[in-house]
Amino acid sequence: MSTIRGIDISSYQSSAYSTDGLDFVFIKATEGRSYVNPRMEDQAARARRAGLVVGFYHFLHPGDLDAQARFFVERCDSAEGDILAVDWETTGSGTASGAEKDAFLRKVKALRPGHKVILYCNRDFWRNRDSTSYAGDGLWIADYVDAGAPKIEADWLVHQFTDDPVDTNIANFPSRDAMRAWATGGRPTPAKPVPASYQPFPGAEFFRDEPDSPVVTAMGRRLVAEGCSAYADGPGPRWTDADRESYRRWQRKLGFTGTDADGWPGRTSWDALKVPRP
């Protein structure tokens, strides 16, 4: 069987990642019971616009399996026919047991019976920590060897074979359409509409050239409340260098780096600030 290519991404990757040569993208949605990837919606919208198969994964922590499963399915930006996955590896709070992994997979399948639900883990976890060989609807194995040749005896669905320069995978399907048909159970699935919130957000020119605006004042007050102030006299109605530096601090607080923390508002960081849209 021929294979198709995809990547998996998280908030460490830009929302403007390249989709060239890709057939699918898996996006980190949630972790534990509180973290949500702030770039998830934009990253998913980019994949959908390119016609890719979309999946979302949850980084599993030990304990509170039902709560984690509900948090995942309620907060991820999934549509009918998207693939759901659990990322089973060591976390800062310990490692979920094999039984907890199984319970999480089964709970997600019960909560979202119309979705395929799969397991991600590395070769060591699969060989040495798993005792049931339960992977839901399929195994996504991480093993940094030749693509398509993971060193396991079990059947696999997706193989993550490198993380250079980004986590890269092949999936065991002859085509993108075949993967989509598997994910949807053969049901025709209407494309998820791209809502107005995904349309291009006002860029630097808007904020730089806009006349006095209560939106900019509201933004500044929220930045002060978030502890990101670089203001000497407090926020005003017109965009200033202090606004940009304050906004840069906000972007960094959200985990953005590099050009994604340039001080010019983007849709994801703006919505997280909870102020009216310009």
N, C-alpha and C positions, 0 to 999 in steps of 0.2 A: 504494500500500500504506500502510495506517495504521501508526503507530508506537507503541511502548510505552516507558515511562519507567523509568530506573534511576539509581543513583549508584555511584561507586567511592570506596572508603575505605581508610584505612591506620591506623596506630597513632595518628595525629594526631586521629582521630575517636573518640568514645566508643563503647563496646560497647552502649550503650543508645540508639543512633541511632533516629530515627523511620523507620518503614517505611510510613507513610501515603502512599498514592498511588503506590507503587513496584511494579514488576513484576520487577525484577532488581537484584542487587547484585554488584559485582566487588570483591574484597577483596585487598589486598596481602598476599602470603604470605611472600615471601623476597626477598633482595637479595644479589647476588654469590654467595659461597660460605659465608657465616657468619651473616647476619642473618635472624631469623625474627620476624615481627610478633607481639608478645606478646599482642595482643588478638584475633588471627585466629580462634581457636576460638569465643570468645564472640560475635564479630561474625557468624560463619557460622551459629552456632546460632540467633541472633536472626532472621536471614534465613530459615532453614529453618522456624522456628516460624510465620513469617508466610506461608509457602507461596511464597516468591520463587524465581526461577531464580538459582542461585549460580554465581559464577565466581571464580577466583583468578589473580593475576598475579605475575610475577617481574620485578624491576627488574634489567635486564641490564647487566653490566659487561663490558668487553673481556677476552678471554682465558679459558682453561679452560672452554670451552663445554660439554663433556661433563660436567665436574664440576658446573657450575652447573645443568645440566638435571637431573642426578640429585638434587642437593640440593633443587631445587624440587619435583619430583614426590614425593620421599620425605618432605618436611617440610610440604607444604601439606595442609590439612584436607579434601581433596577426597573426594567420593563419586561413584559411577557416575552419569554424566549431567551432572556439573558441567563448566563451560567453563574451559579453561586459557588463559592469555595471557602474552605477553612484552611488557614495557614497554621500548620502545627509545627512549632519549633520552640526553642528556649526563649523565654522572655525575662524581663527584669524582675518579675514577680514569681519566677519559677517556671516549671514546665507542666502543662496539662498531661494527665495520664492517658494511656491508650483508651481506657474506659470513658474518660471525659471526652476525648476526641470523638469516639463513637456516639456518645450521647448528644453531642453538639450537632453532628451530621444528621442524626435521626430527627432531632428537634427542628432543624431548619427544613428538612424535607417535609415534616408534618405541617409546618407553618406556611411553606411555599410549595405545595404539591405539584404545581405546574412548571417548576423549574428543575433542571438538572443540578445536582449538588455534588461537588467533588472534593477530594482531599489533596492538599499540597503538603509535601514533606520532603526531606532529603533522604539520601540512601541509608544513612545511619539510622534515622528514625524508623524507616520502613523495615529495615533488617533486624534492628536490635531493640527497639522500644515498642513496636507494634506487636500485638499477640493475637489479633483477630483477623487481620488482612481485610478489614472493612474500610472501604474508601468511598462509600456512597455510590454514586453513579459512575465513578471513574477515578483513576489515580493520576495526579499531576506530580511527577517525580523530579526532584532537583538532583542532578548528578553531572558534574562538570567534566564530561568525557565527550567523545565524538557525538554529534547530534544524531539522535535516533538509536543510540546504543547504550542506554543506561545499564549499569551493572546490577540488574535485579532479574529475578526469574518471573516475576508477576507481569501480567498484562498492564500496559500503561496507556493513558489517553493523551497526556501532554508531557513533554520532556523539556525542562529548563536546563540548558547545556552550557550557558555562560552568563556572567554578569558584566561583561566588558563589551561596549561601554554602558550597557543597560541590560537588565535581566531579559534574556532572549530565549524563546521556546520554539519548538515545533509541536504540532498536534497531529495525531495519527488519523488523518482524514485525507481523502483524495483531493478535496477542494474546499473552498470557503463555503460554498452552498451545501456541501455534505455536512460540514460541521454545524451550520445553521439549522439544517433539517434535523440533525441529532438533538441539538439544544431545544428545539421547539417540539420534538416528538412528531415531526412531520406535519405539524399544523401550520397553515399560513399565518404569519404574524405581521400585523400592520406596523409600519415603522413608527417609533415613538416620535411624536411631533417635537420640534425644537421650539420651546416656548419663547415668548418675547424676552425673557430674562437672559436668553443666550445670545441675543443680538449684540453687535459690537458696542462696547461700553465707551462713553465719552473719553477721549484720550487727553494727553497733556495739553493739546491746544485749547480744549474746552476750559479746563481749569485755569490755564494761564491767561486766557483772553476774556473769560466771562466777567461781566460787570458785577458790581456788588450783589452777593447772592446769600440768602438765608441758609441755603443748603451748605455752603462753605462754612458759615458760622456754626451750624449744627454739627458738621463734621469736626470742627476744631474743639467744640465742647466735649464731644465723645472721646476725642483723642486725649484730652486732658483727664477725663474720667478714667481712661484706660492706662494712665501713667506714662503716656507717650509724648508729653508736651515738650516742645522746644521753643515755646513762645516766651517773649520777654514781657509783653503787655497783655497777653490773652488773645484768643482768636478773634478775627474780624471777618467782615463779609467778603473781602477780596483775597484771592489766593496770593500767598507770599512765600518766600524761601523758608520761613519758619513752618508754614503749613507742609511744605514738601518734606522737611526734615522730621516733623512730627509723624507724618504719614509713613515715612521710611521706617521709623521706629515701630509703628504699628505692624507693618508688613513683616519685619523681623520677629516681632512678638508672635505672629502667626506661624513662623517657621520658614518664611520665604527668604531666599538668599540671592546673591548676584543680581542680574538684571530684573528678577522678579521682585526685588526690594529696592526699586529705584526712586521711590517716593511719589510716583504718579499713580493715582487710584486705578484699580482694576475691579471688575465686577465681583469677584469672589471676596476680596478683602473689604470692599465697600459694603457688601451685604452683611459680612461678619461684624461690621462696625454698627449696624442697625440704625442707619440714618436714611432719610428719603433718597430715592434715586434722582440724579439730576435729569 
